[in-house]
């Protein structure tokens, strides 16, 4: 519905201008139409080329597209791109300049795709949420549907890949911590028995969490008891 609301708002504004100006609003309306639609494809191509010039060494562009015009009737269209390492969004100023927002794939928490009504005209909305809040994510409305679907699929793949990398890193850290389990030299010393119980419980917690296998747990428990 967002695209329909944008279009209805623009039509309503220009109708009000024409009525209040007793028809003279048609002249600025014609100028506005020329500025917005004449040569728009060339400007969009130059915006994508400008984005490509900002890529890092070794970074490759996977997909890039400007948003549908209906979402930028009173401003310049944003350009959304995904590369081999991140998500990029460039918002150009009305009279020059631009603002860029980017997010590395490793920082992606979730990606959401919302198809709009009249998808040929309004496309779909894409949102990329940052892993660490309240860090800014990337969101663009009115992305052409076919491109939005391809970007969503790539983002899902990257999200799952980085989730697996973080899971493996967490397990490795837990295993490293497990290697540091120590016990007192004797069960007869002050607190010695309690330390043995604590160490075994820590090892059991690692087993329950999936950080270590049952055989690794049995080996750790044997070492704890053997040191005692």
Residue pairs with C-beta under 8 A, 6 or more apart in sequence:
1 116
1 117
2 71
2 116
2 122
2 125
2 141
2 142
3 68
3 70
3 71
3 116
3 117
3 118
3 121
3 122
3 123
3 141
3 142
4 116
4 117
4 118
4 122
6 70
6 71
6 73
7 70
7 73
7 121
10 73
10 74
14 25
14 29
14 32
17 25
17 28
17 29
18 24
18 25
18 26
18 29
19 25
36 69
36 73
37 69
40 69
40 77
43 76
44 66
44 77
44 79
47 66
47 76
47 77
47 79
47 90
47 92
48 64
48 65
48 66
48 79
48 81
50 90
50 98
51 61
51 64
51 79
51 81
51 88
51 90
52 61
52 64
54 88
54 90
54 100
55 61
55 83
56 85
59 83
59 84
59 85
59 86
60 83
60 84
61 81
61 83
62 81
62 82
62 83
62 84
62 154
63 81
63 82
63 147
63 150
63 151
63 154
64 79
64 80
64 81
64 82
64 88
65 79
65 80
65 81
65 143
65 144
65 147
66 77
66 78
66 79
66 80
67 77
67 78
67 79
67 80
67 123
67 140
67 141
67 142
67 143
68 77
68 121
68 122
68 123
68 142
68 143
68 144
69 77
70 121
70 122
70 142
71 77
71 122
71 141
71 142
72 78
72 142
75 94
76 91
76 92
76 93
76 94
77 92
78 89
78 90
78 91
78 92
78 140
79 89
79 90
79 92
80 87
80 88
80 89
80 126
80 138
80 140
80 143
80 151
81 87
81 88
81 89
81 90
82 88
82 151
82 154
82 155
85 104
85 105
86 102
86 103
86 104
86 105
87 102
87 103
87 105
87 108
87 128
87 138
87 155
88 100
88 101
88 102
88 138
89 100
89 101
89 102
89 138
89 140
90 98
90 99
90 100
91 98
91 99
91 100
91 101
92 98
93 99
101 136
101 138
102 138
103 128
103 130
103 136
103 137
103 138
105 158
105 159
105 161
105 162
106 131
106 162
106 165
107 130
107 131
107 132
107 135
108 128
108 129
108 130
108 131
108 155
108 158
108 159
108 162
109 129
109 130
109 131
109 137
109 159
110 128
110 129
110 159
111 126
111 127
111 128
111 129
111 152
111 155
111 156
111 159
112 126
112 127
112 129
113 124
113 125
113 126
113 148
113 149
113 152
114 124
114 125
114 126
114 127
115 124
115 145
116 122
116 123
116 124
116 125
116 141
116 142
119 145
120 145
122 142
123 142
123 143
123 144
123 145
123 148
124 142
124 143
124 144
124 145
124 148
124 149
125 139
125 140
125 141
125 142
125 143
125 148
126 139
126 140
126 143
126 148
126 151
126 152
127 137
127 138
127 139
128 137
128 138
128 139
128 155
129 137
130 136
130 137
143 151
171 210
171 211
174 206
174 209
174 211
174 212
175 206
175 211
175 212
178 202
178 203
178 206
178 211
178 212
178 220
181 199
181 202
181 203
181 220
181 224
182 199
182 227
183 192
183 195
183 196
183 199
183 224
183 227
183 228
184 191
184 192
184 195
184 196
184 228
185 192
185 227
186 192
186 228
187 193
187 196
187 228
192 228
196 224
196 225
196 228
199 224
200 221
200 224
203 212
203 217
203 220
203 221
203 224
204 217
206 212
206 217
207 213
207 214
207 216
207 217
212 220
